[in-house]
Amino acid sequence: AHKWLTDPKLLVLTWCKYAFKFYPRCDVLMNNLSKAFNSIILIARDKPILTMLEWIRTYIMERFIA
């Protein structure tokens, strides 16, 4: 394993940050995630600020559990 991990070609292509592509291949996942979250919090937007934040916190906690 040590020989494989210290191979110079492998180090450049695998471990160096500059060898990675800068741009994401697809931004659909992040865009869909943002849209879904924004559409859900519309329910809480008409509440007072503390109640709204508590609702959002509870919603996120329930999503993490499920």
ABEGO torsion letter per residue (X at the ends): XAAAAABAAAAAAAABAAABBABBABAAAAAAAAAAAAAAAAAAAABBAAAAAAAAAAAAAAAAAX
